[in-house]
Amino acid sequence: MVNISNEASLIRYFCTAGYGMDQFVINEVTRKLAAHDIEQLQGKVLFSSSVHIKQVKQLKSVERLFLLMKRDSPLKLPAHANPGKVASVLRSTLIGDLQQWTSAEMTWRRLQGVVADKEKEREGEDQRNVEEEEVCGEEIGSDFQIMKKRRKLDCGDEYVITGDDFTAEKHDQDTTPPQANQYSSVPLSFRISCKCSGSLSRHLSILEVSKVLGVILSEKLGWKVDLRNPQIEITVYLRDDHCLLGIPLTRLPLANRCYIKTTGLRSTVAWAMADLAQIQSGFLVLDPMCGVGTILIEAAQEHKLACFLGLDVDDRQLHKASENVAFAKLGDRMHLLKASSTNMPLPSESVDVVVCDLPFGRKFGTKTDMAASLPLILAEMERVLRVAGSLVLLLSPQLSCILKKILTQPQTGTQESANQQGAQDVTSIPTQRNEPSMGLMTKPRPPLSSLKHQTTLRLSLGTIDGLLHKYIKTHV
Ligand SMILES: C[S@@+](CC[C@H](N)C(=O)[O-])C[C@H]1O[C@@H](n2cnc3c(N)ncnc32)[C@H](O)[C@@H]1O
């Protein structure tokens, strides 16, 4: 239910989203926040909403959430501009009307009164997505600033000018109600984080951008540079098609989930899979290759009246999944079972939704030949799914081509595939309703014609892309 904030003031936000996630973000902000004036830029969604900030912070499809300070057309730097000219363009484009900055400060202060209390829950999560960190130093005026290069799993390279990791202890402890403004007479402390991409990055130094902005904000607004523990981090995105300035509203990305102990598939993608499946109250949702259970946990957080079943063949994955289930306090409606997706110990037409992220890529690859196993796995998924149930699969582009073939051509290779598997669990493929095990298949099967294609979407999984497919089972 949409909960409009007491102050009923309209706030303009923007958020970042992984490649392919924009439409999920647009749907989510529309549905949960009654958002309007939605604008989609590459990898970002801008929107306005009057909904309480706590609800905005619950968004599941976004990476980071910002209070929008300024959105402008791209920076236009004259060819061979001298440093003075560059600084003047930066000042006029990025700073513009100072009134905008003071009103953004007021909005931020008001929001801080109500957002701070949840921050602590996320503590300790921020290192999860950082694969690699290089540190180098640079002398700027009298301040020794540290520039860290963070290579993130999904978001490409990001440069942050910082004296230390961004800590917001002040915010964490601040439970001031929105009307009160305890900081108003104290100058706001800030630092600047600049992300520059495209051709601009060849002509512009992000240190220069930060320096120009920093000097103006200190001189004109009396804000105080604080690299170690600032109250706000002004984030500047400079791209060839837009320039955006904002203040992050959470210290850690919203994509870091406080209810997951061991992460598997990226949480936003797992959430998107559950969203696509259109789960309803009373549904039984199956992930036949559940890994650490990310998709089921994301689905369970959203659908409190549904039940969940995860299968996997790997004991270590199942152990982590059971820790995750306990950590998220979902033990009463989420169950795990050691079983193969090629021979599921489930009656036919017994589940309402099947969601599955098949192994592929470096991180989640497997020794099993997935291409050979896919017909068996798909036949099992089709068997256990009830009519009108949905099947949502995440596959590599290669496996997606094989899927397409399987769904359009008669399956003759089942015996061969089973032999390639060499595992006990593929020797019996259930083919009929209520007969989980009918012995080795030797005859060609018809195509899996009951699965009607609904949609295919391409998403970034970091270093590789995945394809999300949705099918509905139309008949037995
Ligand atoms: C891509 S991972 C799933 C990751 C999962 N979505 C997560 O977030 O942790 C694929 C999983 O399939 C499991 N697996 C491989 N072959 C299997 C089979 N025949 N039956 C069931 N699980 C299998 C692997 O052990 C692995 O945990």
The ligand as a Gaussian input file, in Angstrom:
#p B3LYP/6-31G(d) Opt

LIG

0 1
 C       23.828000     -20.382000     -10.852000
 S       23.822000     -21.295000      -9.398000
 C       22.397000     -20.692000      -8.588000
 C       22.713000     -19.477000      -7.842000
 C       21.539000     -19.018000      -7.060000
 N       20.582000     -18.342000      -7.881000
 C       22.004000     -18.141000      -5.920000
 O       21.658000     -16.976000      -5.882000
 O       22.768000     -18.611000      -5.092000
 C       23.306000     -22.847000      -9.955000
 C       23.158000     -23.892000      -8.887000
 O       22.732000     -25.076000      -9.542000
 C       23.229000     -26.162000      -8.805000
 N       23.137000     -27.342000      -9.661000
 C       23.959000     -27.750000     -10.661000
 N       23.459000     -28.858000     -11.238000
 C       22.305000     -29.156000     -10.606000
 C       21.306000     -30.145000     -10.742000
 N       21.397000     -31.088000     -11.676000
 N       20.242000     -30.115000      -9.917000
 C       20.111000     -29.161000      -8.955000
 N       21.025000     -28.205000      -8.779000
 C       22.092000     -28.180000      -9.583000
 C       24.611000     -25.753000      -8.396000
 O       25.022000     -26.478000      -7.256000
 C       24.406000     -24.258000      -8.119000
 O       24.175000     -24.050000      -6.758000

